[in-house]
Every structure is written in C-alpha cells, then in structure tokens.
Amino acid sequence: MTFRNRLQYLLVKRLQISNKMALSLIQSGAIMVNGLVVNDNVIINLEDEVVYNNQLIKEGKKMIYLAFYKPRGIETTLNTSIPENLKEILPFEDALFPVGRLDKESEGLLLLTNDGRLFDKTLRKEHQTEKEYLVTVDKVINEEFITRMSSGIQIMGKMTLPCQVEKITDFSFKIILVQGLNRQIRRMCYQLHYEVLELIRTRIGNVLLENLMPSTYRHLSMTEIQQEV
C-alpha cells in the first residue's frame, strides 16, 4: 500500500490543527523534511521524515529494493498456507513483497520491495516493461519456430503480442516480452509442439539477474531504483 500525502494534510492529521494553521506552519519555515526546511506544500512519501519544533511528526521508513533469484519449485506467493511458498525461503525478516510473478516451475529474477509505488508502477506499465527469458526446449529449434513465436501465437483465446525471439543454441532461445499472460511462454511453445524444459527470467526492465544464484539476492543500485521507481 502506498503512502503519498501532501505535507499540509499530514500536519492536519498528526497535529490535530486546521488546514489554515498547517499551511501557516509550512510557509513560516517551521517544518523540516529529511533535515531540510521546506516552505511549500510538498508531497510526503513513506521514506520521508517530518519534524516540527524538534518533534518527530513522521518517521522515515527505509525503502528496500532487491533483485532476488527465485528457484524452481517455489510458488510466487507470501501466503504461508500454500506449500513451497516464497516466504519459506526468503533469507531476511523484512516485510517485502514480490513485484511480478513467475510460475512454480520457472526460475530467475523477481523484484522484492516494501515500496508500493514500484508495484503500482509495474501494474501501470504492464504492457511496456520488457521481461527477458532464457528458455530451453525439448526439440531442435527451427526458423519456423522463431518466426511464429515472434509474430504472435493464439493462446487462451487471444493472440500474444509480437515479441523479440533469438535462437541461442539448437535447444535454447532468448525471448523478450512486454506481456505477462499466465504461463505465456510455456503455452506458446506448446502450441508449436515444443515442451519447455527450463525457463529462467534474466531481466525485468533495466534490472538484470546478473550472477545471482538460486535463493540469493542483491540490493538494486541507485540508477536501477531511479529508473524503476
């Protein structure tokens, strides 16, 4: 859940004062946000600390952004009633949630965060954010397979969007999607009489899996965070 309020609204709520008085405090320079005096009715986010007269009005929440390698055989859910759920293997206590999904038999990059803005932005950009996968199949890949996969395949009553497909070896290919239909790549391959043996997501937007191993993670760089959030 996101936290995004104007400073005036926050002061009214936390100090139990009128809108006029809250605005007066802001304009007089009595309010500090993240250690700096503000004179405008700025937007306050989760990570922002707000102080008035040496009194902490709102504590800043530390934002966490991780690239995590989801191993095969784990469900992308924090619901502990579901066997082999994500929460069972997360190596930290912070309350983080996954951005995007990978089916149980797939592996690779997940974004984990406590920042609802990233989740909201990802949903808004559902058909814009590139997601890259390395896929191994059970038969030799031919030109017809590459052409049909990249042009679009009818699955679940709809045609998939055109995408980038590149042959890597006789049995593996790279695919870049801007869609996230349920088990999309597996269903596309199945329609062409191929079975997916291994599916690894290697990139979401500008974030790369890099050299992560299953069940390990890394903190996103400032550049990655700024571009994603």
PEQUICOR-V702079 format. One line per field, one symbol per residue. ss: DSSP state (H for helix, E for strand, C for the rest). A space follows every 10 residues. Layout:
ss=???
//
This chain:
ss=CCCEEEHHHH HHHHHCCCHH HHHHHHHCCC EEECCEEECC CCEEECCCCE EECCEEEECC CCCCEEEEEE CCCCECCCCC CCCCEHHHCC CCCCCCEEEC CCCCCCEEEE EEECCHHHHH HHHHCCCCCC EEEEEEECCC CCHHHHHHHH HCCEECCEEC CCCEEEEEEC CEEEEEECCC CCCHHHHHHH HCCCCEEEEE EEEECCEECC CCCCCCEEEC CHHHHHHHC
//
